[in-house]
Amino acid sequence: MATQYAISGTTAKGIAASVERGVSEGELAPGDALPPVRRLADDLGVSPGTVATAYKELRGRGLVVTRGRGGTVIAQAPSVASRRPLRVPDGLVDLAGGHPDPAFLPVLCPPAELRPRFGSHRAAPRLDALTGLTRAWYARDEVPAEQVSFAHGALDCVARLLAVELRPGDAVAVEDPGFHHLLDLVPALGLRMVPVPVDREGITPDGLATALRAGVRALVCTPRGQNPTGASFSPARRDALVALLRDAPEVLVVEDDYTAPLEGPAAPTLAAAGLERWAQVRTVSKRLGVDLRWAGVAGDPVTIARHDGRLLMTSGWVSHILQDTVARLLADPAVVRLVTAGETAYAERRRTLTQALAGYGIRAEPGCGMNVWVPVRDESAVVNGLRTRGWWVAAGARFRIDAPTAVRITTAALPPAECVRLAADFAAVLGDAQATYGG
């Protein structure tokens, strides 16, 4: 329990404000336990109900989470804190960030000249050229693209879709393990997460059926290259999920297709299945550059209209300078060739590492994308052991709700020869851990 910070207040709002102040000032860190309700009530001279109400408010705003007998603790990414990823220590190879290889990213060339104009772009928020390219991108995967819109990245889009559709306390089905920023975002919106297990073909039908019975109002999932496991829908898995979702037409289905290639064969997606309420979000940060905070979204007319209505009341539109930059990149054959070469290299690097690990009897999840998910018994032992050998990998805790322990390794910028060396070090670390922790 955190003992260095004294929570104060005589009302529920005052107690909640005191905890929030402690988080924002860094006195209460992620994972720090708050006092039990009755103990804090006795310390502050208030009723247990007052403290319970304060904790409920903090949960609803994404500052704390409750872990049953584990008590109430500060969330891993509390919504008031300006937390940033940990700085990679000098001398370590960064395999934790999930970033693409800069060698396969084009040089960004914003418009050389932009004339001042009178007024805003609210009346015409989307450039025709980028709208056409976006529709063609979706059409290649047979995703209906009559209704498309833009957003400031995938999470910005998902947050807006959930905010206009759901109310605090509503339940959202999420992948487990899943994208850690989404797992932070959902509770920050005041929504409840219902975890759905993921195997090599994506979310499982049994898990989705359980979530639907629990009354979820929305599902957020990834059709291919799932983060962190690399799972992708097979046609059979997609069909099984669609059969379940057709019996729940009121559920909003949001697909985050962040790894959608610019060229290649069509892939099975829920968005192409003719569901009643759906949206699919695609971004270019992994393909064209991490600073291109743009996303395209296709969906049913009601969903897109609600998204655009909320966008109109906030930022209004996505920068036309940004839109023009993205449009010229998507239309450039040389850029498409560079990005396609990167996809080939990412597949080779991922395959090399999984095969090298298999040579030592270490199972890694099959799949595609830039990351490899490796089940382990003790995440901390593996992360710390690899750190001593020069590698910086991500502990799986940030990506999990109920899923088993694992580590995530980003292979996007890892040459094949280094994959082999990493696998040998991984095996050595596991051997050290077994000797220390009894297998």
C-alpha positions as CSV (number, residue, x, y, z in Angstrom):
1,M,0.0,0.0,0.0
2,A,1.1,3.6,-0.7
3,T,2.0,5.1,2.7
4,Q,3.8,8.3,1.6
5,Y,0.6,10.1,0.5
6,A,-2.2,11.0,3.0
7,I,-5.6,11.0,1.5
8,S,-7.8,13.8,2.8
9,G,-11.4,15.0,2.5
10,T,-14.7,14.9,4.4
11,T,-17.0,14.3,1.4
12,A,-17.0,11.8,-1.5
13,K,-15.9,14.6,-3.9
14,G,-13.2,15.8,-1.6
15,I,-11.8,12.3,-1.1
16,A,-11.9,11.6,-4.8
17,A,-10.2,15.0,-5.5
18,S,-7.4,14.2,-3.0
19,V,-6.7,10.9,-4.7
20,E,-6.7,12.5,-8.1
21,R,-4.3,15.2,-6.9
22,G,-2.0,12.5,-5.6
23,V,-2.0,10.7,-9.0
24,S,-1.5,13.9,-11.0
25,E,1.4,15.0,-8.8
26,G,3.1,11.6,-8.9
27,E,2.6,10.8,-5.2
28,L,0.3,7.8,-6.1
29,A,1.8,5.6,-8.8
30,P,0.1,2.9,-11.0
31,G,-0.5,-0.2,-9.0
32,D,-0.4,1.6,-5.6
33,A,-3.1,0.3,-3.3
34,L,-5.7,2.6,-1.7
35,P,-6.7,1.9,1.9
36,P,-9.7,-0.4,2.5
37,V,-13.0,1.5,2.6
38,R,-13.5,1.0,6.4
39,R,-10.0,1.9,7.3
40,L,-10.0,5.1,5.3
41,A,-13.4,6.0,6.7
42,D,-12.1,5.6,10.2
43,D,-9.0,7.7,9.5
44,L,-11.0,10.5,8.0
45,G,-13.9,10.4,10.4
46,V,-16.5,9.8,7.7
47,S,-18.9,7.0,6.9
48,P,-17.8,3.9,4.9
49,G,-20.5,4.9,2.4
50,T,-18.8,8.2,1.7
51,V,-15.5,6.5,0.9
52,A,-17.2,3.9,-1.2
53,T,-18.9,6.6,-3.2
54,A,-15.5,8.3,-3.7
55,Y,-13.9,5.1,-4.9
56,K,-16.9,4.5,-7.3
57,E,-16.4,7.9,-8.8
58,L,-12.7,7.3,-9.3
59,R,-13.4,3.9,-10.9
60,G,-15.9,5.5,-13.3
61,R,-13.3,8.1,-14.4
62,G,-10.6,5.5,-15.0
63,L,-8.3,6.5,-12.1
64,V,-8.5,3.3,-10.1
65,V,-9.5,-0.3,-10.7
66,T,-10.8,-2.9,-8.2
67,R,-9.2,-6.3,-8.0
68,G,-11.6,-8.2,-5.7
69,R,-9.6,-9.3,-2.7
70,G,-6.7,-7.4,-4.1
71,G,-8.5,-4.2,-3.2
72,T,-8.6,-0.9,-5.1
73,V,-5.4,0.3,-6.8
74,I,-4.3,3.1,-9.0
75,A,-4.9,2.2,-12.7
76,Q,-1.9,1.4,-14.9
77,A,-2.7,4.4,-17.1
78,P,-4.8,6.7,-14.9
79,S,-6.8,9.2,-16.9
80,V,-5.4,12.3,-15.2
81,A,-1.7,11.5,-15.4
82,S,0.5,12.6,-18.2
83,R,2.4,9.3,-18.2
84,R,4.8,8.5,-21.1
85,P,6.4,5.3,-22.0
86,L,9.5,4.4,-20.0
87,R,12.7,5.6,-21.6
88,V,14.7,2.8,-23.0
89,P,18.0,2.5,-21.0
90,D,21.1,3.3,-22.9
91,G,22.8,0.3,-24.6
92,L,19.6,-1.8,-24.9
93,V,17.9,-2.8,-28.1
94,D,14.3,-1.6,-28.0
95,L,12.0,-4.5,-28.7
96,A,9.1,-3.2,-26.6
97,G,7.6,-0.2,-28.5
98,G,5.6,-1.8,-31.3
99,H,7.1,0.6,-33.8
100,P,7.8,0.1,-37.5
101,D,11.2,0.0,-39.1
102,P,12.1,3.6,-40.3
103,A,13.8,2.0,-43.3
104,F,10.4,1.1,-44.7
105,L,8.7,4.5,-44.0
106,P,8.6,7.2,-46.7
107,V,9.9,10.7,-46.3
108,L,7.0,12.9,-45.4
109,C,6.5,15.9,-47.7
110,P,3.7,18.3,-46.5
111,P,2.5,20.8,-49.1
112,A,5.2,23.4,-49.8
113,E,2.7,26.2,-49.8
114,L,-0.6,26.8,-48.2
115,R,-2.5,30.0,-48.9
116,P,-4.4,31.6,-46.1
117,R,-8.2,31.2,-46.4
118,F,-11.2,32.8,-44.9
119,G,-13.3,30.7,-42.6
120,S,-13.0,27.0,-41.7
121,H,-13.3,23.6,-43.3
122,R,-16.3,22.5,-41.3
123,A,-18.6,22.7,-44.4
124,A,-16.2,20.4,-46.4
125,P,-14.1,18.5,-43.9
126,R,-12.7,15.8,-46.2
127,L,-10.6,16.2,-49.3
128,D,-12.1,14.5,-52.3
129,A,-8.8,12.9,-53.3
130,L,-8.3,11.2,-49.9
131,T,-11.9,10.2,-49.7
132,G,-11.6,8.3,-53.0
133,L,-8.3,6.6,-52.0
134,T,-9.9,5.6,-48.7
135,R,-12.9,4.1,-50.4
136,A,-10.7,2.1,-52.8
137,W,-8.6,0.8,-49.9
138,Y,-11.7,-0.5,-48.2
139,A,-13.2,-1.9,-51.4
140,R,-10.2,-4.1,-51.9
141,D,-11.3,-6.1,-48.8
142,E,-14.9,-6.0,-49.8
143,V,-15.7,-3.6,-47.0
144,P,-18.7,-1.3,-47.9
145,A,-17.3,2.2,-48.2
146,E,-20.3,4.3,-49.2
147,Q,-20.1,6.0,-45.8
148,V,-16.5,7.0,-44.8
149,S,-15.1,9.6,-42.5
150,F,-11.7,10.6,-41.0
151,A,-10.3,10.9,-37.4
152,H,-7.1,11.8,-35.6
153,G,-5.9,8.2,-35.3
154,A,-7.4,4.9,-34.3
155,L,-7.9,5.5,-30.6
156,D,-9.4,9.0,-31.3
157,C,-11.9,7.3,-33.6
158,V,-12.7,4.4,-31.3
159,A,-13.1,6.8,-28.3
160,R,-15.6,8.9,-30.2
161,L,-17.6,5.9,-31.5
162,L,-17.9,4.5,-28.0
163,A,-18.7,7.9,-26.4
164,V,-21.6,8.7,-28.7
165,E,-23.0,5.1,-28.5
166,L,-22.6,4.1,-24.9
167,R,-23.2,5.6,-21.4
168,P,-21.0,5.3,-18.3
169,G,-21.4,1.8,-16.8
170,D,-22.1,0.1,-20.2
171,A,-20.1,-3.0,-21.0
172,V,-17.6,-3.3,-23.9
173,A,-16.2,-6.6,-25.1
174,V,-12.4,-6.4,-25.7
175,E,-9.7,-8.8,-26.7
176,D,-7.7,-10.5,-23.9
177,P,-4.8,-10.1,-24.4
178,G,-5.3,-6.9,-26.3
179,F,-4.0,-3.4,-27.2
180,H,-2.9,-1.9,-24.0
181,H,-3.9,1.7,-24.9
182,L,-7.5,0.4,-25.6
183,L,-7.5,-1.4,-22.3
184,D,-6.6,2.0,-20.7
185,L,-9.1,3.9,-22.7
186,V,-12.3,1.9,-22.1
187,P,-12.3,2.4,-18.3
188,A,-11.3,6.0,-18.7
189,L,-14.5,6.5,-20.6
190,G,-16.4,5.1,-17.6
191,L,-17.2,1.8,-19.4
192,R,-16.8,-1.7,-18.2
193,M,-14.6,-4.2,-20.0
194,V,-15.6,-7.8,-20.6
195,P,-12.6,-9.8,-21.8
196,V,-12.9,-12.1,-24.7
197,P,-10.0,-14.7,-25.1
198,V,-7.9,-14.6,-28.2
199,D,-6.3,-17.7,-29.9
200,R,-4.4,-17.9,-33.2
201,E,-7.6,-17.1,-35.2
202,G,-8.6,-14.0,-33.2
203,I,-11.4,-13.7,-30.6
204,T,-13.0,-17.0,-29.8
205,P,-16.7,-17.7,-30.5
206,D,-17.2,-19.1,-27.0
207,G,-15.7,-16.0,-25.5
208,L,-17.9,-13.7,-27.7
209,A,-21.0,-15.7,-26.8
210,T,-20.2,-15.3,-23.1
211,A,-19.7,-11.5,-23.6
212,L,-23.0,-11.1,-25.5
213,R,-24.8,-13.0,-22.7
214,A,-23.3,-10.5,-20.3
215,G,-25.0,-7.7,-22.1
216,V,-22.1,-5.9,-23.8
217,R,-23.2,-2.9,-25.9
218,A,-20.1,-2.9,-28.1
219,L,-17.3,-5.1,-29.3
220,V,-13.8,-3.8,-30.3
221,C,-11.6,-6.3,-32.0
222,T,-8.8,-6.7,-34.6
223,P,-9.3,-8.8,-37.8
224,R,-5.6,-9.4,-38.5
225,G,-2.2,-8.8,-37.0
226,Q,-3.8,-8.6,-33.6
227,N,-1.7,-6.7,-31.0
228,P,0.0,-8.3,-29.1
229,T,-0.5,-11.9,-30.4
230,G,-0.5,-11.5,-34.2
231,A,-3.7,-13.5,-34.6
232,S,-5.9,-13.1,-37.7
233,F,-9.4,-14.2,-38.6
234,S,-9.7,-17.3,-40.7
235,P,-12.8,-17.4,-43.0
236,A,-14.4,-20.0,-40.7
237,R,-13.7,-18.0,-37.5
238,R,-15.1,-14.9,-39.1
239,D,-18.3,-16.7,-40.1
240,A,-18.7,-18.2,-36.6
241,L,-18.4,-14.7,-35.1
242,V,-20.9,-13.2,-37.6
243,A,-23.5,-15.9,-36.8
244,L,-23.4,-14.8,-33.1
245,L,-23.4,-11.1,-33.9
246,R,-26.4,-11.4,-36.2
247,D,-28.4,-12.4,-33.1
248,A,-27.3,-9.2,-31.4
249,P,-28.0,-6.5,-34.0
250,E,-27.9,-3.8,-31.3
251,V,-24.3,-4.4,-30.5
252,L,-21.9,-1.9,-32.2
253,V,-18.9,-3.8,-33.7
254,V,-15.7,-1.8,-34.1
255,E,-12.8,-3.4,-36.0
256,D,-9.4,-1.8,-35.6
257,D,-7.7,-2.9,-38.9
258,Y,-4.5,-1.0,-38.1
259,T,-2.3,-3.5,-40.1
260,A,-4.3,-3.3,-43.3
261,P,-1.8,-3.5,-46.2
262,L,-1.9,-1.1,-49.1
263,E,-1.8,-4.0,-51.6
264,G,-2.5,-7.7,-51.4
265,P,-5.4,-10.2,-51.3
266,A,-8.6,-9.6,-49.5
267,A,-8.8,-10.7,-45.8
268,P,-11.9,-11.9,-43.9
269,T,-13.4,-9.2,-41.7
270,L,-16.5,-8.6,-39.8
271,A,-17.0,-5.3,-41.5
272,A,-17.6,-7.0,-44.8
273,A,-20.3,-9.3,-43.4
274,G,-23.3,-6.9,-43.6
275,L,-23.8,-6.4,-39.9
276,E,-26.4,-3.8,-38.8
277,R,-24.1,-1.6,-36.6
278,W,-20.4,-1.6,-37.5
279,A,-17.4,0.5,-38.1
280,Q,-13.9,-0.4,-39.3
281,V,-11.0,1.9,-38.5
282,R,-7.7,2.0,-40.6
283,T,-4.6,4.0,-39.8
284,V,-1.4,4.7,-41.7
285,S,1.0,5.3,-38.7
286,K,2.5,1.8,-39.1
287,R,2.7,2.1,-42.9
288,L,3.5,5.7,-43.7
289,G,4.9,7.3,-40.5
290,V,4.2,7.4,-36.8
291,D,3.5,11.2,-36.9
292,L,0.7,10.9,-39.4
293,R,-2.2,11.0,-36.9
294,W,-4.9,10.2,-39.4
295,A,-7.4,7.4,-39.6
296,G,-10.1,6.4,-42.1
297,V,-13.3,4.9,-40.8
298,A,-16.1,3.1,-42.8
299,G,-19.3,2.1,-41.2
300,D,-23.1,2.0,-41.4
301,P,-24.9,5.3,-42.0
302,V,-26.1,5.8,-38.4
303,T,-22.6,5.1,-36.9
304,I,-20.8,7.4,-39.2
305,A,-23.4,10.2,-38.8
306,R,-23.0,10.0,-35.0
307,H,-19.2,10.0,-35.3
308,D,-19.2,13.0,-37.6
309,G,-21.7,14.9,-35.4
310,R,-19.5,14.6,-32.4
311,L,-16.4,15.5,-34.5
312,L,-18.2,18.6,-35.7
313,M,-18.8,19.8,-32.2
314,T,-15.1,19.3,-31.1
315,S,-12.1,19.6,-33.5
316,G,-14.4,20.0,-36.5
317,W,-12.2,18.3,-39.1
318,V,-8.9,16.6,-39.6
319,S,-6.2,19.1,-40.9
320,H,-6.3,19.4,-44.7
321,I,-2.5,19.7,-44.6
322,L,-2.4,16.3,-43.1
323,Q,-5.0,14.9,-45.5
324,D,-3.1,16.2,-48.5
325,T,0.1,14.6,-47.2
326,V,-1.6,11.2,-46.7
327,A,-3.4,11.4,-50.1
328,R,-0.2,12.0,-52.0
329,L,1.6,9.2,-50.2
330,L,-1.2,6.7,-50.9
331,A,-1.2,7.6,-54.5
332,D,2.6,7.3,-55.0
333,P,3.6,4.0,-56.6
334,A,7.1,4.3,-55.1
335,V,5.7,4.6,-51.6
336,V,3.4,1.6,-52.1
337,R,6.4,-0.4,-53.2
338,L,8.4,0.7,-50.2
339,V,5.6,-0.2,-47.8
340,T,5.0,-3.6,-49.5
341,A,8.7,-4.4,-49.1
342,G,8.4,-3.5,-45.4
343,E,5.5,-5.9,-45.0
344,T,7.6,-8.7,-46.6
345,A,10.6,-7.9,-44.3
346,Y,8.3,-7.8,-41.2
347,A,6.9,-11.3,-42.0
348,E,10.4,-12.7,-42.5
349,R,11.7,-11.2,-39.2
350,R,8.7,-12.5,-37.2
351,R,9.0,-15.9,-38.8
352,T,12.8,-16.1,-38.1
353,L,12.3,-15.4,-34.4
354,T,9.5,-17.8,-33.9
355,Q,11.4,-20.6,-35.7
356,A,14.6,-19.8,-33.7
357,L,12.6,-19.9,-30.4
358,A,11.0,-23.2,-31.5
359,G,14.5,-24.6,-31.9
360,Y,14.9,-24.2,-28.1
361,G,11.5,-25.7,-27.4
362,I,10.0,-22.2,-26.7
363,R,6.5,-21.7,-28.1
364,A,5.5,-18.4,-29.6
365,E,2.1,-17.6,-30.9
366,P,1.8,-18.0,-34.7
367,G,0.4,-15.0,-36.6
368,C,1.5,-11.9,-38.5
369,G,2.4,-8.3,-37.9
370,M,5.2,-6.6,-36.0
371,N,5.1,-8.4,-32.7
372,V,5.6,-11.9,-31.2
373,W,3.7,-13.0,-28.1
374,V,5.7,-15.5,-26.1
375,P,4.0,-17.3,-23.1
376,V,6.2,-17.4,-20.0
377,R,5.8,-18.4,-16.4
378,D,7.3,-15.3,-14.9
379,E,7.2,-12.1,-16.9
380,S,9.4,-10.1,-14.6
381,A,12.1,-12.7,-14.6
382,V,12.2,-12.9,-18.4
383,V,12.1,-9.1,-18.8
384,N,14.9,-8.5,-16.3
385,G,16.9,-11.4,-17.6
386,L,16.8,-10.2,-21.2
387,R,17.7,-6.7,-20.0
388,T,20.9,-8.0,-18.5
389,R,21.7,-9.4,-22.0
390,G,21.0,-6.1,-23.8
391,W,17.3,-6.5,-24.8
392,W,14.4,-4.4,-23.8
393,V,11.1,-6.3,-24.2
394,A,7.5,-5.6,-22.9
395,A,6.0,-7.5,-20.0
396,G,2.6,-8.9,-20.9
397,A,0.8,-7.4,-17.9
398,R,-0.1,-4.2,-19.7
399,F,-1.9,-6.3,-22.4
400,R,-3.7,-8.8,-20.2
401,I,-6.9,-8.9,-18.2
402,D,-7.4,-12.6,-17.4
403,A,-5.1,-14.1,-20.1
404,P,-2.0,-16.1,-19.1
405,T,1.4,-14.4,-18.5
406,A,3.6,-13.7,-21.5
407,V,6.0,-11.1,-23.0
408,R,5.7,-9.1,-26.2
409,I,8.6,-8.7,-28.6
410,T,8.6,-6.2,-31.4
411,T,10.5,-7.7,-34.4
412,A,9.8,-5.0,-37.0
413,A,13.4,-3.6,-36.9
414,L,15.2,-6.8,-35.8
415,P,17.5,-8.3,-38.5
416,P,17.2,-12.1,-38.9
417,A,20.7,-12.7,-37.5
418,E,19.7,-10.8,-34.3
419,C,16.6,-12.9,-34.1
420,V,18.8,-15.9,-33.7
421,R,20.9,-14.3,-31.0
422,L,17.8,-13.2,-29.2
423,A,16.3,-16.7,-29.2
424,A,19.6,-18.1,-27.7
425,D,19.5,-15.4,-24.9
426,F,15.8,-16.1,-24.3
427,A,16.5,-19.8,-23.8
428,A,19.3,-18.9,-21.4
429,V,17.1,-16.6,-19.4
430,L,14.4,-19.3,-19.1
431,G,17.1,-21.7,-17.9
432,D,18.2,-19.2,-15.3
433,A,14.6,-18.6,-14.2
434,Q,13.9,-22.3,-13.8
435,A,17.0,-22.8,-11.7
436,T,15.9,-19.8,-9.5
437,Y,12.2,-20.3,-9.3
438,G,11.9,-24.1,-9.5
439,G,10.9,-24.5,-13.1
